[in-house]
Amino acid sequence: MSFVPTAAAVLNSWVRILGALEKKINRQSFETWLKPTRFSHMTGRTLYVRIPSAEFEKVGEKYADLIQEAIDNLQLDIEEVIFQTPQQDPAAVRLREDGGFAPLPSHSLNAPRSGRAAAGNGSAAPEQARFDWNTASQLNPRYQFDAFVIGSGNQFAMAASQAVAERPSKAYNPLFLYGGVGMGKTHLMHAIGHDVKRRQPHASICYVSGEKFTNEMINSVRYDKMTSFRDKFRNVDVLLIDDIQFLAGKERTQEEFFHTFNTLHESMKQIVIASDRPPKELADFEDRLRSRFEWGLIADIQPPDLETKVAILQKKAESEQTQLPTDVALFIASNVRTNVRELEGALVRLIAWCSMHGVEITLPVTQQCLKQFIDTQVRKITIEAIQRAVAEHFGMRVAELKQKNNSRQIVVPRQIAMYLAKQMTEASLPEIGRQFGGKHHTTVMHSISKIDEQRRNDKDLNRTINKLMETLN
Ligand SMILES: Nc1ncnc2c1ncn2[C@@H]1O[C@H](COP(=O)(O)OP(=O)(O)OP(=O)(O)O)[C@@H](O)[C@H]1O
């Protein structure tokens, strides 16, 4: 095959493969298993595909023939496809030379897979005497404290995490970390795990997501293995449980977690919990659990400011052995909004593009390469979308935001919506005024500066705005 891929072809390769698969398999399977996957990057002739969770590892096996067929038909120069979750390193499934997909041989990062099997995740695996967290801690080697950039929004959470790592169960127990999507909660949890392990090599560290905890519990009930499930989670030195909000409304799982929590806490074992919201906002959670989450320390992570975003980009580039000029870092940081994961995505795309074209990373190249990425972000957010999101958040109708009504219940959401319109769209003040029922541009300006000022002192307002920004992004 003498096909020479262009950068765009490589970046679009997975999208093109998906396009071919969409025509071959039923819609529901496609929507469930393939649509959530994303092109990650390409190294040599290896295509890396991002899957949302370990559950998706079977995609490679299930659709191996169809993927191979699509690669052949599209004449893509791809030798192997690796599916990886954000947490795991290249793992899961690999396209073999003979054209089939097979699991990679087990190594330390794959160890969690054996962990799941031992817990009876869907299969009737034999009971295990004691789960070995030493080989299955699921910690990502890249998520270390020294790879975490400190800024005003995360310094408290970082300090609390370091204190916990230095003195597990003695500093703050539990430590409850919360913040929006891609703000570094998982990174900090893994860093705690690594640091404890460095100080106490024999400590057993368990990192588990709320979803995995739930699934393992369901399977344990199903296969009558609750004893080993309890043994597994109640005999660790440090329990790091991510995305606890997943347990909302799941009474039986909450009950089980309640007892896990009590056992660990009573035996002076460290518990670290991460969530997308503070304990008091965890709806559909038992009060006794919510109150336990507040026993130790609650630390929030706010979105990074511009300087922190630039520093994160520089650090990530450094770890990729890439020189990132300051004007490029500034350009990316100011155009990619709050989410650090998206910031990383933009950088990965840029590095891939430049290495494929054999060009240096400069501002014009960056502008060209990230144009679509940034345009999509800008395009996505309209004043109408902001009005809808704000109205929904405050339980009101969009029309009320535009009415001449100056009651506080209407004024505050309207001011927030105007503020977001200024921050997140290109619209001018008169344009914003027009879209809010014909307000004068000075009224818009007043609203924006009011919210801007209040946001600095009012933590709840700040959180509401961050949450709305995330929803819109
Ligand atoms: N301050 C930071 N310094 C360096 N990297 C960061 C920082 N904050 C986030 N990241 C990086 O951003 C990515 C997303 O972070 P992470 O997965 O920890 O977010 P999260 O808060 O757990 O998000 P989610 O709620 O979606 O699980 C990771 O690659 C992480 O290393």
Ligand as a Chemical Component Dictionary entry (heavy atoms), coordinates in Angstrom:
data_LIG
# 
_chem_comp.id                   LIG 
_chem_comp.type                 NON-POLYMER 
_chem_comp.pdbx_formal_charge   0 
_chem_comp.three_letter_code    LIG 
# 
loop_
_chem_comp_atom.comp_id 
_chem_comp_atom.atom_id 
_chem_comp_atom.alt_atom_id 
_chem_comp_atom.type_symbol 
_chem_comp_atom.charge 
_chem_comp_atom.model_Cartn_x 
_chem_comp_atom.model_Cartn_y 
_chem_comp_atom.model_Cartn_z 
_chem_comp_atom.pdbx_ordinal 
LIG N1  N1  N 0 -3.430  21.572 37.485 1  
LIG C1  C1  C 0 -3.148  20.630 36.584 2  
LIG N2  N2  N 0 -1.885  20.416 36.212 3  
LIG C2  C2  C 0 -1.573  19.487 35.287 4  
LIG N3  N3  N 0 -2.481  18.703 34.674 5  
LIG C3  C3  C 0 -3.759  18.877 35.006 6  
LIG C4  C4  C 0 -4.166  19.823 35.974 7  
LIG N4  N4  N 0 -5.507  19.774 36.095 8  
LIG C5  C5  C 0 -5.926  18.819 35.260 9  
LIG N5  N5  N 0 -4.878  18.267 34.605 10 
LIG C6  C6  C 0 -4.916  17.223 33.582 11 
LIG O1  O1  O 0 -6.174  17.301 32.939 12 
LIG C7  C7  C 0 -6.653  16.008 32.616 13 
LIG C8  C8  C 0 -8.008  15.805 33.245 14 
LIG O2  O2  O 0 -7.838  15.743 34.643 15 
LIG P1  P1  P 0 -8.645  14.723 35.561 16 
LIG O3  O3  O 0 -8.991  13.488 34.804 17 
LIG O4  O4  O 0 -7.878  14.552 36.827 18 
LIG O5  O5  O 0 -9.956  15.575 35.797 19 
LIG P2  P2  P 0 -11.225 15.266 36.693 20 
LIG O6  O6  O 0 -11.435 16.467 37.539 21 
LIG O7  O7  O 0 -11.052 13.969 37.402 22 
LIG O8  O8  O 0 -12.362 15.180 35.590 23 
LIG P3  P3  P 0 -13.680 14.266 35.526 24 
LIG O9  O9  O 0 -14.641 14.863 36.474 25 
LIG O10 O10 O 0 -14.095 14.389 34.100 26 
LIG O11 O11 O 0 -13.279 12.863 35.899 27 
LIG C9  C9  C 0 -5.607  15.027 33.130 28 
LIG O12 O12 O 0 -4.789  14.628 32.073 29 
LIG C10 C10 C 0 -4.817  15.828 34.142 30 
LIG O13 O13 O 0 -3.474  15.395 34.220 31 
# 
loop_
_chem_comp_bond.comp_id 
_chem_comp_bond.atom_id_1 
_chem_comp_bond.atom_id_2 
_chem_comp_bond.value_order 
_chem_comp_bond.pdbx_ordinal 
LIG N1  C1  SING 1  
LIG C1  N2  SING 2  
LIG C1  C4  DOUB 3  
LIG N2  C2  DOUB 4  
LIG C2  N3  SING 5  
LIG N3  C3  DOUB 6  
LIG C3  C4  SING 7  
LIG C3  N5  SING 8  
LIG C4  N4  SING 9  
LIG N4  C5  DOUB 10 
LIG C5  N5  SING 11 
LIG N5  C6  SING 12 
LIG C6  O1  SING 13 
LIG C6  C10 SING 14 
LIG O1  C7  SING 15 
LIG C7  C8  SING 16 
LIG C7  C9  SING 17 
LIG C8  O2  SING 18 
LIG O2  P1  SING 19 
LIG P1  O3  DOUB 20 
LIG P1  O4  SING 21 
LIG P1  O5  SING 22 
LIG O5  P2  SING 23 
LIG P2  O6  DOUB 24 
LIG P2  O7  SING 25 
LIG P2  O8  SING 26 
LIG O8  P3  SING 27 
LIG P3  O9  DOUB 28 
LIG P3  O10 SING 29 
LIG P3  O11 SING 30 
LIG C9  O12 SING 31 
LIG C9  C10 SING 32 
LIG C10 O13 SING 33 
# 
